[in-house]
Amino acid sequence: MKPDKKVWIPAVAAAIIAVLLIAVSLYAGWTHERPDGKIPHPPGPRNEGLGEYATTLGTIALFAGAAGFSWFWFRKRLKSPSGLVRRAGKLLYAWHKPLGWVTVSLIAIHGAYLGIAKFGDDKVYTGLAGFIVLVTLAGYGHLIRRVRNRWMRAVHRSLGLLLAPVLIVHAGGSAILAILAALAVGAAVSLLERIVRTNRAPDTGPSS
């Protein structure tokens, strides 16, 4: 392997660990299945209020992460013909990293509490899988400007894409909504640019 491609090694290791943890979660769910077809879960945390707060923090983190990912749609559009797209792109460029660290922090709090309070729940494994991918993603994002390697951005984007299905497995509907929100931003950006280009197109019709 060429030296510059070795930056993929931590990402590949994180992906393999995440897949193994998801496999463990699925196996645990299968072995815990009752004869009636339902999967029993350990009792919730004694303090349900804190458990609800931790769950809410996890949901907020999903949408903060989706907002940070939305920078992907703007990274090559900072000179877009649409002024709104340019301004939104500059705003997301400034907030991309802070949103990433906010996401990591909220997920850490969410996972630390529920991982202890619901130890043994099958979702703990999928949550840990998502956290490993997220931390690796954040690490690459932090090092992009310091490590001059043309593969760094590709690895960073690939981990972001990998995180989506892992989060769907873990969080279900909430993760799907966050992903759809990020996709909606991309669709809105394309639509705005198309409208601006259409309005600026010269009139080539016959003169009266």
Phi, psi and omega in degrees: 000135179294148182305320183290339179273354180292346178295344178285340188302309179299323180294317179296319178298316179297319180296317180295316179298318180298316179297318179296319179294321177295320178298319178298319179297315180295320179294318180296319178296322180292318182287336180272355185296135180274165179302333181279002177090356181265149180258116180287145177239152178299154178300148182294174180297150182301320179264093184297331179301312178295323178297320178293320178297318180296320178295318179297320178299322178297319179294317177300319180299322179301315183283330174295319177296321178296322177295319178295321179295331183300342175303333180306323183286341186254348191299333178249018184235023180290348174243033181298149175294343178269121178297324180295319178295318179297315181294318179295322178297317179295322179295314180291328176298319180290328186259358184303307181292313177304320178296324178298315181288326174299317179299313180299316182296314181295319179294323179297316178294313179304311183289323181297316181289306184289332178295328178274314184292328181242038179303131183103343176293139182300332182290342178299323181292316179291326177296318178295322177300314179296321182293321179297316178295319181296315180295320177296319177301314179295322178298315177296319178299323179291328185266354185306314183282341183268326181258111182279089182216129186291348181269346186302313181293323179296318179295317180301313179294319181297319178294324177298319178291322179295326183297329184302304180295328178297317180291326177297317178299321184279311190255348176066236187302321180298318179293320179297317179297318179296319179294318178297324178297317178295320178293325178296324176297316178298319179294321180295321179298313179298320180294316179299316180295321180295319179297315181297315180296322179295318180291332182270350182297134181294147178281112183257011181288167181294139179282148181277000000 
